[in-house]
């Protein structure tokens, strides 16, 4: 089996093995560390030696032995270590008894809820989800977030300590808490995807490893909760958005805006799957924010060219989205749709209140959209100033170069202003 296939298998097995260990022994922190060591051992051995007949049992055995060794090294836990050694000497069995092993899917969902515990900040929820459920190493997560490995290690360690300090238990939340916790899970997966699709910093526009992991986790969640319309909507949104990936950059890695993309390079299979998911969900589920965003992405995907985009339908969807989930970033995108239907001045008017919103005031995306609409309105110098302000505000080098290029095209009154769409 190739290294890539081994990596995919390990990511599927990671939450199953961790769930079994936590159910059996508690101590989420120690169990998660043990599973990480088992995953590392497998990643080094399996590509050369072959995958065991029962890979999950292999991982469970190695992680279990790691836990036993850890307990034996701590004198303060000697009494419990002796009791464990008597009950399960060195985890000699390669798999738990059939009546001990809960369905793997239940454990994965429980782990997702645990990693998104309300005691944690969103950044900690993201990091812990990637490690405990995604099976990524601390080094991989640190690279994805452009921070030192030691910094990410401390963040993950503190997250696990906060979960234990909060008295969290390894079980599904109560019915009253489940919806709120599920919203947190969906937002965490959405944040992981967005960071991969448009990296917040660094030389690359996107990080395919993060988008792929977010989609994989969303597929897992959809398999576990097939009757939740928002879960379906999130997966559809990711697939439809990621379908543009191959066309978003040019030969030198430069950003290509939506209107200028070669639509033949869009992923037709991902588009078909995403449209089917959101269409079916909207037939039986009340429309939620992720379903509506997926529906907007579907309208874009169905247009054979930028000129044939059904902007009135997109605007209607944004207006509904703004009513059920008001958010300044939704308003920002809605302004582009308003401009395409009612003219750029109407779109600029919608942006004005965002200057007083702490969540968007000074944000580079607000300046970029304003520059785009000013360009459409025939104000090249004002548009140029907005583009340059946006370029100064982003830490993404591809975005910065794109915005500077748009500003350069408007540097002189004789420069042709070629209206573009907001990059996607």
N, C-alpha and C positions, 0 to 999 in steps of 0.2 A: 504494500500500500504506500502511495506517495506521501511525502511530508505534508502536503496540503490536505489530503484526505484524513491523515492522522489528526491534524489540527482541528478540522471540522468535527471529527468524532469526539475529540476531547472536550470541545466546547459544548457539545450536546450532553455529554456524560457528567460534566462538572457539577451542575446543580443537583443531579440525581444522587451522586455520591455524597455531596455535602449534606443534602437533606437527610439521607440515611444516617450519617454520623451524628448530626445534630439531634435527630429524633432519638437515637440510641443513648447518647451521652450528654446532650446539652452542650454548653460551652461553645457557642458559635465562633468566638474568636479563635480558640485553639483548633477547632475542627476545620475552619476555613484555611488556616495556615497549613494544616496537615494535607488538605486536598491540593493546595497549590504545589506542595513538594511532590505529591504523587503525580500531578499533571506534568511537572517538569521532568520527572524520571521517565514517564511514558513518552514524552516528546523526544527524549534522547535515545530511548531504547527501541521503541516500536518501529520506526522507519527502517532500522537495520535488522532487527530480530524478528519482526513480524508482529501483528496484532494478536493478543491472546484470544483463545476461544471465547472467553467470557471477559471482555475488557472492563466492564463495570466492576465485576468481582475483583479483578486484578487491582484496579484503582482503590477499591474499598479496603483490600488487604494492606496495600502499601500505606495508605493514609492512616489506617487503624494502627499499624505498627509504629508509625511516626507519632501518633498520639500516646501510645504506650511508652515509647522512649522518652517523650517529653514529661510524662507523669513520673517516670522513674528518676528523672534528673532533679526533681523538686522535692526536697526533704519535707517541706511543709505539707506535701500532699501524700506522704508515704502511706498513711492508712488507707486512703482511697485507692492508691496504686495497687496495694496488696489485694484489696477486694476485687478490683477489676481483673488483676492477673489470675485470681482464683476462678472468677466467673468466666472469663474469656482469655485464656493464656495466649498472649502474643497474637491474638486474632488468627489462630491457626486455621480456622475455616476460611474458605475463599469467598464465601457469599453468605449473607444472613439467611436464617431460616425463612421458609416461604411465608409463615404467618407473621414474621416481623416486618417484611418489606412492603411499605405502602406504595400505591401507584406513583410512578416517577413524576407524572404530570402534576399531581397534587403538591409534591415537594417543590417543583419548579415555581409554581404559582405562589406557594407560601414563601419561598425565598425572595421572590420579587416584592411581595408585600413587606417582608422584613427589611429588605435593603432600602425601601422607600418609607421607612418609619418616620412619623412626623417629628421625632426628636432631632432629625438630621437636616442640615441645610441641603439645598438642591445640589450643590457641587459635591457634597459628600455622598448623597444618594446616587449620583451619576457614577462616581468612582467605585463605590461599593458594588453597584449593580454590574458594572463591567468586569469586576474581579470575581465576585462570588457567583453570579449567574452566567456571565459571559465567558468566564474561564481565562480572561486575559491576565498576563503577568503585570506586576506593578510597573516594570520598565516599559511595557507596551502602553499602558494607560498614561504614564508620565510623558512619553513621546507624543502621544495624541494630544495632550493638553499643553505641550511646550513648557513643562516644568521639570526641575531635577527629580530624579528617581527618589531621592531621600525626602523631598517635599511631599511627593505623592504617597510614599510609604507612611509618613506621619499622618497625612489626611485620612488614609484608609484605617490606620490603627485607631485614631481618635474616633472615627465613625463607629467602629466595632465596640469601642469602649462606651460610647454614648448609648448605643443600643442596649448593652448590658446594664448600664446605670439606670436606664429608663424602665428596667424590669420587663423588657419585651420577651415574649415566649414564642416558641416555634409552633405556631398554629395560625389558622386563618383568622382574620379579624372578625369581630362580631358583625352581624347584619347591618347594624347602624353605622359602623365604621368602614364597611367594605367599599361603598361607592366612593367615599372620600379618598381612601387609600388607592383605589384603582385609578382615580384621576391623577394622583401623584405618580403612579407607575407609568401611565400614558405620557405624562409630561416629561418624565425622565427619559423615556425612549425617544421622544420627540427631540429633546435637547441633544441626545447623543447623535441622532441622525443629522440635525442641523449643523452641529459642529463638524461632522464629517463632510456634509455637502458643500458648505461654505466655511472653510476654516477661519476662525477668528483672528489668526495670526500666522506668520510664517510665509515661506516662499511658494507653497502649493495652494491652489484654489480649493481643492477638495482632498479628503482623506478617505480613500475607498474602504480601508479596513473598518473605519467607524460606521460608515453608511451600511456596509454589509452586515456588521454586527447588530446594528439597530434593526435592520430588516429581519435578520434571523430571530432576534428576540421578539419582534412584533409577530412573526409567524408562529412562534411558540405560544405567545399569549393568545393569538387567534385560535389556535388549535385547542387551547384549554377553555376559552370562552367564546365559542363560535356564535353564540346568540346575543353578543353585546355589539350593538351597532357602532359605538365609538371605537371599539377595538378594530372592527372591520374597516372603519373609516381611516384610522391611523395607518394601518397596513396599506390601504389603497393610496393614501396620500404619499407615503414613502415610495411606493412602487412607481407612481405616476411622476413624482418629482425626480427620482433617480433615473428614470428612463431618458432624461436629457443629458446625462453625464458625459457621454462620449462626444457630444456636440458642443459642450460648454466651453471648451478650450481649443485654441488654435495650435498650429505646429510648434510654436515656441512657448506654449503654456499660457498664452494670453486669454483673457476672459472674452467670450463671445456672447453678446446679449441675445435674449430670446428671439427677437425679430430677425436676427441675422444668422441663426443657427440652421445648419443643414438638417432638415427634418427627416431625411432618409437615414440619418445616423441615430435617430431616436430608437430606443429598444421597443419594438412592436409587441413583443410577448409581455413585457412588463406593463405596457399601456393597456393591453387587452385584459390582463388579470386585474389591474387596478380599476378599470372602468366596470368590470363585472362585479367586483367586490362592493364598490360604492353604490352602484345601481341597485343591486340586490338589497343592501342594507337599508337604503332609503325607502324601499317598498314596505318594510315592516317595522322600522325603528324611527322614533322621533328624531328629527335632524339635530345633530350635535355639532360642535365646532370642528371636529376632525372630519366628519362626513361632509360638511359644507366646504371645507378647504379642499378635500379630495374632489368634490364635484366641480369646483373652480378649476382645479388642475386637469380634470377630465375634459372640460370645455376647451382649454388650451390644447390638450393632446389631440382632440378630434379635428382641429382646424388644420387643413392641409397646407396653409400658409399663414403668415402673420396677418395679412390683409383680410383673410376670411374668418378671423377670430370673432366669435359672437360676443362682442363686448356688452351689449345690453343684458344678455343672460348672466354674464360674469358680474355686472354691476348689481343685478337683482340678488344674486347669491351673496355678494358682499354686504348688501344692506340687511339681509336676513341675519348674516353672521354678526354684524355689528349690533343687532338688537339682542341676540341671545348670548353673546360673549364679547361685550365692549372691551376694546383693547387698543392702545395707541398704534401698535404695529398693524392691526387690522385696518385702522383708519388710514394709515400710510399707504397700504396697498389699495384700499378703496379709492383713494385720491387718484391713482393712475387710471382705474376703471372709469371714474367720473370724467376725467379729462378726455378719455377716448370716446365717451358718449356725448357729453355736454360741453366739451372744450376745455383747454388747459386752464383758463381763468377759474372755472368752477372747481377744478382739481386743486389749484393753488389756494382757493378760499377754504377748502376742507383742511389744508395743512396748517393754516394760521394758528388754530388753538393748540397745536402740538408744540409750539415754541414755549408755551407756559407749562407743559407737562414735564415733570422731572424725569420721567421714564424715556422721553425722546428728545428733550431740549439738549442740543449739542451733539446728538447722535449722528454719526456719519451717514446713516441711511436716510435720515430726514433731509440732510443737505443734498444727498445724491438725487432723491426723488424731486426735490425742489428744482435742482438744476435741470433735470429732465423736462419738467413741466414748463420752466422758463424758456428752455430751448424751443419747445413746441409752440410757445406763445410768441416767439419771435423776439426775444430779449437776449441776444447772445452774450453780452457782457455780464449781465446779472447771472445768467446760467453758468458762465465761465467761473465767476467768483464762487458760486455754490459748489461746482464740481471740485474746485481747488480746496475749499473748506472740507468737503467730504474726503478728499484724498489725504488731507492732513489728519483726519480723524480715524482712519482705518489702519489697523496693523497687518492687514492682509496685503502682501505685495502684489498679487495679481489684481485685486480690486483697486489698489492705489495706482498701478500703471494704467488701468482702464480709465479711471477717472481723470488722471492727468492727460491722457490722450484726448479724451473728449474736450477737456479745457483747451488743449493746444489747438484743436480744430476750430475753436471759436476765438482764437487770439486776435484775429484781425477782422474788421467788418466785411472784408471780401471773402472770408472763409465760408464755404458752403456749410450750413447747418443741416446735418442729416438727422432727422428725428429718429430716436431709438426707443426701444422698450426697456422697462426696468429689468436688469439682468436676472435670470432665473437659472 
